[in-house]
Amino acid sequence: MSLNIKVDFDKENNRWIVIPEGEIDIYTSPELRKKLIKILSENNTDILIDGEKLEYLDSTGLGTLISILKKVRENNNQVYIENIKPNIRKLFHITELDKVFVIKE
C-alpha cells in the first residue's frame, strides 16, 4: 500500500496538523520524514498527527517519528498523536513510546 500525507497549519493553535493515510513502513517512512522536515524548516512548532486514516505502522515508521520528535523538541515543542487504531496504540505501548509521545485518546 502507499501513503498519502495531508499537512495543514493550524494558526489558531500554532501547530502543524499531519494526517497520514495508509501505511508508514520501510517503503514510505522516507517520504514522511522528508515532508515533516520540510514543514519544520518553515515553522518548527508542535505537530499533531491524526492517525484516523493510518492503517499500519512498523518499526521504521516509529524510528521516523522519533527523529521528528527530536527535531521538534529542539524548540521545546511536542508531537501529539491522536485517533490511532488499537493495533498501532499497542505498538506504542509495547515499545513504551507512549511515555515519550503525547497520545490523546
PyMOL commands that set and color helices and strands:
alter all, ss='L'
color gray80, all
select helices_A, chain A and resi 29-42+59-73+86-94+97-99
alter helices_A, ss='H'
color red, helices_A
select strands_A, chain A and resi 3-10+15-24+46-50+54-57+79-82+102-104
alter strands_A, ss='S'
color yellow, strands_A
deselect
rebuild
show_as cartoon
